[in-house]
């Protein structure tokens, strides 16, 4: 399924985009192709985590270095503002690695990765469209189209699966969109509130980010490799509580929407308070899961 998603998105790029109008589009395309072939190889022969990370690191470094795609300011998060080149470069690479792999890891039950990808893409689409960032709007629309078509066959019981090819490509593209989003100066009502896009990006991607953070912490506490497989993902916890795969997917979607709305509603607060709110909602969600019968 990931192969079809990839070619659907790439064909949309070439049909809908005025390629010359997108700065660094050649580096975006080149990096996406590296991620695609990495996913195909992993789906075919199963790569070791170290080799997968190396391939991702090469693709991400290409787009960050040659396209100068960087987080240049923390916007006051942790009381840090402007970043010099090296910290900016390293933070961007790390952020893209985290988002790419976080999305890859939530592809554990039918429909979940596609639904989360659709939600994240639609939210990004709205912001970019309202701000007249039409080239990136087209890129996001291509992702939405690819995922929507795929979801028809990935709905439980699934006939087609995304595989690492699909999840790595989508995760990588979402990481590119997230970095661009963080660098934009978006506003609500264009006048009275300036959104701190770093925390809003965390809210939009809360499900894959929280899942990645949680499983890594649990595995380290259990003295296991953080890259080993297990049933400690959020979707596994919900299924073990008796929810069906469809109920689990919609529960996580609902949680994601609540966090996004909360981040927008409290956008007037200091950015660190907004981050604290997002983290608190994440912890509360885990408490509710653990307390439920």
Secondary structure, 3 states (H helix, E strand, C coil): CHHHHHHHHHHHHHHHCCHHHCCCHHHHHHHHHHHHHHHHHHHHHCCCHHHHHHHHHHHHHHHHHHCCCCCCECCCHHHCCECCHHHHHHHHHHHHHHHHHHHHHCCCCCCHHHHHHHHHHHHHHHHHHHCCCHHHHHHHHHHHHHHHHHHHHHCCCCCCCCHHHHHHHHHHHHHHHHHHHHHCCCEECCCCEECCHHHHHHHHCHHHHHHHHHHHHHHHHCCCCCCCCCCCCHHHHHHHCCCCHHHHHHHHHHHHHHHHHHHHHCCCCCHHHHHHHHHHHHHHHHHHHHHCC
